[in-house]
């Protein structure tokens, strides 16, 4: 029963650029195909309703330019209370989290890719460098070699994946680019690319952890340096104004003290194998905690309108909604952090196995996104749990009650539930009947 209404709504939605039903200025099945509103709307549409209307049958149940009609808007509502209650309950139920675990995983993977914007900014550059990096790390797949053992060893796996990622940036830096922020390495220093690559290859062959960490840190310094035209212009401006010139890439790499300090820190952090409990604590203090705090804040952003509607009803309802939002936020924080911890822990093991069985790049990619994927899954699971605990948002209930009171609100609720119903494969026949009843009366 909803299919015909849904098809019509979709057609009008596209026709009016997404304004159908939600904007009384656009004629649709939602407002009896009558336009509105205000002085200019009626002035240019003399056969529409309002102060300048000459059509006695053009009065709409949604809005009117007539002050008298506006004052009596409550009398212009339509549909039975039973049907509106059915729609209201259906809309409230639809606000509960419905994201599947698979959807959450895909979202986390997409987010992980977005954190590596270089792959989007320079897609061909990124893809064309993989072959060279895989060649450098070819021994990872050869059982018995030093690189194989280093990759499989939990104490050195992170060190190796970091080296792989940095070598990928080095190879990409030797290819053509616009140069706005970073120049090609051969334009910065002709020997730079060759020297850094040779040092990394020698370190990998030797199996010396410190040598690998040192080569990785030097490449990190080189690839992070802003050497492009814009930084160069800024540097010249600073020097002109009496400032100190920025260090060259060679000068930064030659800073033995800074390189040595960073290497010691990386060897300690990347060489520490954490259990799940310690991984959770580590995640809470690091990226997992930051991501969890972000998820906590997002709950308040998403629920802001609910909080306002709840306080508009009364302070007790308002504070109840604040409590519900806080509970959901804490659930998201814990869910993300726990998921990120599990993902990082499991991702390292899976990345080590896939790196030697399939390709080092595959193992590195798995380890890079595993935490984000599992973090997203954790939030999805936590959302379902916390909503079962705190129940339906009282702010949503207040919003629905407000929508039922006015013609404009009823139009909005009808459109929202109609769209919700079109995506519902298990639509309750009672809801379908209520939508049809109300839509029929609205367009009569």
N, C-alpha and C positions, 0 to 999 in steps of 0.2 A: 504493500500500500504506500510505502514511502518512496518507492523507486521513481514513480512519475513526478512526485514533488521534488525528489532529489535531482533528477535530470533537469527539471525546469530551473531549480535553484542554481545548479552548476552553470547552465547556459547564461543566466542573468548575472551570475558572479563574474564570468569572463567578459560578458558584454559591457558591464559597468566598471570594469577594472577593479573588482574586489569590493565594490561599494554596495552591491545588492542587498537590500533588506536592512543593513546597518545604517543606511543613510536615507532619511525620508525624502531627500531631494530627488532620488532616483526611483522611477516607477518599477514595481516588481509585484510578484504574487503576494509578497509580504504586506503591501500597503494598498492592495486593490488596484494596482496600476494607476496610481494618482501621484502627481508630482507635488512638491512643496519647496521651500517654505519661505516665509518672510515677505517683506514688501516687494523685493525685486522678483522673487519667484512668482508671485501672484500677478504682478504688473505685466510680466512678459508671458504669462499663461492665463489669459482672461477667462478661459473655460474651466479653470481649476477652482478649488474651493478657497474661501477666505473673504477678505474685505472687498475684493474686486471681482469675485466670482459671479457669473451669470447662470451657472448650472446648479440648480437646486439639489441635484442628486450627487454632487461631487464631494460631499463631506466625508472625510476619512476618519477611521477609528484611531489613526496613529498620531495625527497632529492637525493643527488648524491655525490659521493666521488670526482667527477671530478671538478677541480677548474673552468673550463669554464662553466660547467653546473650550478655551484653554483652562479657564477657571473650573470648568466642569469636566476636566479630563478624566477623573475617576469614573464618571458615568459612561465613558466611552469604551471601557474595557470590554473584552469579548471572551468567549469560551467559558466552560463550566469550571467551577473550583476543583472538581475531581480531576479533570484533564490537566489543569495547571499544576496540581499537586503531583500528578504522575510525571509530568515533564520536569518539575523541580527536583524530585527525588532521583530521576534518571540523570539529570545534569550533575547533581552532587556526587552520585556514584561514579560518574565518568571522570571526576577529578582525582580519583585515587590513582596511584602510579600503575601503569600498565606496560611499561617497557620490559621487553623480554631480556633474558640473560644474553642471548645472542646479539640483540640490538645494543645492549650496554657494552658488550665486548667490541663490536664494530665501532661504536662511538669512541671508546677508549683508544683503539688503534688509530682512528682518524685524528684524534687529538694528539697522539704521539707523533704522527707524521707532521702535524702542523707545528710542533715544537722544533722541527728540523726544516725551517722555511727555505733553506738553501736548495733543497730538492725541488721546490716549487719555483723558486726564483731562477734557478739554473738547471732545469730538468735534463737537458742534453749533456751539459757539463757533468752532472752528477752520474748519469747512467753510463756515459762513455769512459769514466774513470774506473769503474768497478773491475773491469778486466785486468788492468794493470795492478790493482791492489791485490786481487785474487792470486795473481802470479807471484807477487812478493811473499804472500802467505801460503803458497802452495804446499809447503811441508806440513802444514797443520793437519792435512788429511793423510799424511804418510806415517803410519804407526811405527813407533820406535825412534822417530826423530825428536830432537830437543823441542821443536816448536809444537809437535803433537802433545808432548808431555806437559809443556807449559800451558797449552790451551785447555787440557783436560784437568789440570790440577786446580782445585778450588782456590788455592792461595795465590795463584797467578793468572786465573782466567780473566778477571776484570782488567788486569794490567795488559793482557793481550788484546782484549776487545777495544780498549782505549787506544792502543797502538794502531789497530786496524782503522778505527774511525779517524784518527789524526792523519794517517797515510792517505786516506781517501780525500781529505781536505787538501793535503799537499799536492796530490795528483791533479785535483780540480784547479788548484791555484796556478798550475803550469799551463792551463788552457786559456783560449781567448775569452775575454770578458769586457764589459763596458769600461770598467776601471774607475767608476765614480767614487767608490769607497775603497776598493783594493785593486792594485795593478797586478798583472801577471808577474810571477816571480822572476822571470828572465828580464823584465823591465826594471825590477827593483835591484836585483843583483844576479848577474849571469851565472855565478857559481852556486848561488843559494840552493836552488832546487836539487842540483846534482849532489852537492855536499850532504844535505839533509837526508836525501834518499839513500845514499851510500852508507851513511852512519846508521840508519835504521836497519838496513839489510844486514850489515855486519853484526849489529847487536842481536838481531833475531837468530842469525846463524850460530852465534856464540852461546845463546841461551842464558846470557847474563842478565838477571832481572834489573840490576841497577843501570846497566848500559841501555836496556830497552826503555826504562823509565826516563833516562836522560834524553835519549833521542826523541821520545814522545813529547817531552816537555819543550824541547827546542822547536819542534814542529808546531806545537801549540802556540808558542810565542810568535813564531813567524806567520802562521796562518791567521792569527787574531789581529795582527798589526794592521792599522788603517793606513794604507799607502796610496790610496787613490787620489784623484784630482781634487775632490772636495777637501779631504784632510790636508792635502798639500797647500791648498789656498788658505785654509784656516791657520796652518802653521806659519806661513809667510806673514799673515796678518798679525799674529802674535809677536813674531820677531820684530816686525816693523814698529809695534807698540812697546817694544822694550822687553818682551818676554823671552824665555829660554826656548831654543828650538827643540822639537821633539826628538827623542832618540831614534836612530835608524834601526832597522831590523837587525843588522849585524851587531850593533852595540848592545841590543837587548839580549841577543843570543850569547854574546861574550860575557854577560854579567854572571860569572860563575857562582857568586854567592846566592843570587836570587834563584838560579836554576837548581843549585844543590838543595836549597831549602824546600823548593816545590817538589823535587824528586823524593826527598825524605818523607814529606807529608803524604805523597801519593802512594809510596811503597807501603806505608803504615795503613792507610785507609783501604787501599785496594787489596792488600794482602791479608786483611782480617776476614776470617770466615765466620759469619754470624748464624746462629740458630734462629728459629722463628721468633722466639720471645725477644731476643736481642735485636733482631731485624725490625720488629715492631717499634721498639724504643728508638732505634736509629732512624726509622722512617718518620716517627712522630717529631723528632728534632729537625729533620731535614725536609726533603721534597714532599714526603707523605704528609707531614704536618702542615706545610704550606698549602698543599692541595686540599687537605681536609678543612682548613680554615676558610679557603675559598668556597668550598661547598656549603659550609655553615652560613657564610654571608649570603650565598645565592638563595638560600631558603627564605631569608628575610626580603630579598628583592622580589622573588616570585610571589610571596604572600603579602606584600605591602597593601594591595587593594583589599585583601581580605581583612587585614588588621584595621584599616580605615573603616570598612563597613561594619566590623564588629564593634568598634568604639562608637560609631554613629548610632548604634542601637542602644548600648549602655556600657558603662565602664567594666562591669563584671564580665560581659561577653567579650569585650575588648581584651582584657587581661587573660581570659581563657584562651583566646586565639594566640596571644603572645606566647603563652606557655606551650601551646601545641606547636607553634613554629619553632620555638627553642628546642623542644624535644626532637623534632624532625631534623633540625640543624645539627644537634649533637649526634644523632644517628648517622647522618651523612658524614660528619667528621670522623667518627670511629670507623664507619664502613669503608671510607676511602683509605684511611691510614692502614687499617688491617688488610684491605685488599692489595694496597700498594706493597706492603711488607711481604705478603704471600707471593705476589707476582715477582718481586725482585729476587726473593729466595728461590722460587721455582724457575724463574727465567734464567738465572745463572746456570742451573743444572741442565735445563733444556738447551740453552744456547751452547753449552760446552759439548753436549752430545751431537746436536745438529751441525755444529761447526766442523767437527771431524768427519761426520758421516755424509753431509751434503756439501756445505761450503762455509768458510769462515764468515762471509758476509751475511749469510742467513742466520747464523748463530748470533752475530753481533746485533742484527736487527731485532731478533726475538728478545734478546736481553734488554734492548733499549725501550721496547714498547710493552713488555710484559707487566711491569709495574702499573702503567697507566690503564691497561686493559683490565687487570684485576681490581684496580682502584675503582673503575667505573662499575664493574660488576658488584663490588662491595657497596657502593652507594645505592644501586638498584635494589639489592637485597635488604639493605638497612631501611630504605624508604618503605618497602612493603611491610616490614616488621613494625616500624614506629607508627605507621598509620593504623595498624591493627590495634596498637596499644592506646594511642590518643584518640582514635575515632575520627569521624568526619570533621573537617574544619568548621567551627561555628561561624567563622567569617564568611565562608561560602554559603552557609544556610541563610545568613543575614542578607547576602547579596541577592540570593534567589527570592527571598521574601520581598525585597525592595523592587526587584524586576516585576514581580506579580502585580504590584500596586498601580503601575502606570501603563498606558498604551505603548509608549516607547520601550519600556522595560520588557513588556510582554513580547513585543516584536523581536527584541534582542534574544530573549530566552527561547523563543520559537526557532529563530535561525540557528542558534547555538546547538540546540538539541536535534534539529533536523540534520545539521552537518555531522553531529556525533552519531546519529542513527545510521547515516549512510555508510559509515565506516565500521558499523557494528554487525558482525556476521551472525551473532546470536541475539538479534533484536527481539525483545519481549513484544508480543503482539499487542499488549495493552498500551505500550508506549507508541507503537506505530499508529494505533487507532486514535490515541489522544492527539498526536501530531496532525493527523488527517482531519480530525474534527475541528481543531482550532484553525488550521490553515484554510479550511473550507469556509468557516465563519468569517475569517479575516478578509477573504477576497470576495465575499458575497456582496 
